């Protein structure tokens, strides 16, 4: 019989800076502290990668970036998250549309925290 693995405990942290609000999940209370640390590190690294990509396509001024997440699965040692990052910026030209929305970046992370399975961030 398979061992019961309780869902991961997750709370929302928020990183703010001028023009930036990123809400992201932090996992806590796992039976395997190494898995917990690896999962949280993978989430942070992915958010940083998304921010770098977003900055490369940004072409306006006064950018306003918002980051959010969705929990898709949190059961049987598997955590599935969708991280979303979008930015809009102001046009300085005489454009009838005063704001420009850059492409939304969405990434799905599938992470294992099952004590019987290897950590796969």
Buried (B, 14 or more C-beta within 10 A) or exposed (E): EEEEBEBBEBEEEEEEEEEBEBBBBBBEEBEBEEBBBBBBEBBBEBBEBBBEBBEEEBEBEEBBBBBBBEEEEBEBBBBBBEBBBBBBBEBEEEEEEEEBEBEEBEBEBEBBBBEEEEBBB
